[in-house]
Amino acid sequence: MFIARQPIFDKSMKIYGYELLYREDVHAEEFRDTSATSATASVFGGLFEQGMSQIVGNAKAFVNFDYDFIMSDTIELVPSDSLVIEVLETVKVDDYLMKRLKYLKGKGYKIALDDYDKSIFYPIVPITDIVKFDIINTPLDTIRYDVGQAISHNKIVLAEKVETEDEFHKAADMGFHLFQGFFFSKPKIIAKSDVKNYSTAQYYRILQELNEEEPSFNKIASIIVSDVNLSYRLLRAMSNKGRKDTFNSVKLALQYMGLIELERWIHVLMLQAISKDKPLELMRMSLVRAKFGEYIAIHSKFRNRKDEVYTMCLFSVLDAMLDQTMDEALKNILISDDIYDSLVYQKGDLAPILKLIILYEQGNWIDVNKYTDIIGIDPNKLLQGYLNAVQWAADVLVTF
């Protein structure tokens, strides 16, 4: 089973919810035969097994439902404040469906109409809370009237497949309340920015020392101890790892952390510093990709390169964080040629792993299955790795 999520933002770029993308069977040749009801049931099984909070945190889960599943009582197993019921326009609307949706709405569930391209008088519109417009199939300039009508009827309007920042601003100006798409993860290159403008000098000093043949704990400790913020964060990171005893010095904390974990921690601090004016979801995506990539490497033919894969995936949105080309963004970063080639040219030995992760995020399950063959990982393992990565990223962000 595959389950992925795509973020849904409000106008201030805060997370409102996640649409869950799913497929019950991992074998590409069987994708065509999997019913929506069966797939949705699997999603709910995954939600119950893993816990709703692990997948969407405190946000809302948007899930597509077909006629049969709406009519079942399974929906009510998920709390109404956590779930948005998405109804596709292909769903047959009859008196039974209308009665069921009204009942669910009365229980507190939000109803969303997906892929909306008809007038405000479509039968279920009066009881829907959220109306979704696919701005690729129905471009913004062609739906001004329908959007205005939806807003005038007190509907929350959501623009999906928003791929550029210009589209985001244009949709916001039209009155859209919510936005879905990968526009937030793309760089806005309007002028050359400089990573040195950020307070990252200490991070680079530490990373340079870590790159030495025999890194010195004493030198690293002296750099960290000279910065009260770094010292505080180091000790806090140790406490969040479940460490019960106390440390008498930064050096002892560093020895407990270890060189590899220290390098990862510094990378995260650096990315946090340079992405401070960006949506938090961009940092979350970076962390999820890093841990998911590491998991994929461990369970594939790349197991001996898991640390390299982790770093590659962590830096995979660095261009968006810095609003630079990836080539420019990586100039001051000490990375291997394989990581560089994967991020800049999308080629090389490690590139298939990042490609797999991006396809997974997009819910492109057939191509995901193809890349699992290339990488040498059992596709049945991906779900657990993804959920573990989502939870790990949430835990890391609490630390920072």
GISULMO-V855153 format. One line per field, one symbol per residue. phi: phi as a letter, one per 20 degrees, with the letter a starting at -180 (. if undefined). A space follows every 50 residues. Layout:
# GISULMO-V855153
phi = ???
This chain:
# GISULMO-V855153
phi = .dccccfcdefemefeaceedbbfdeegfdgfeeffffffffgffffffe ngffecmeeeeecfcegffffeefgffegfedcdeedfffffecfffgff ffffffeofeddeelfbdffeggeggdeecdddeeefcggfecgffffff ffemeedcedmedcffffffffffogecbcqdffddfdedafecgffeed gfffffffffeffcgdffffffffffcfffffffffffffenfeeddebf fffffffnffffffffgfgffffedfedggfffffgffffffffffffdc fegecffffgfgffefdffffdlcffgffefddecffffgfffedlbofe ggfffgffffgemefffgffffffencfffefgffffffffffffffffe
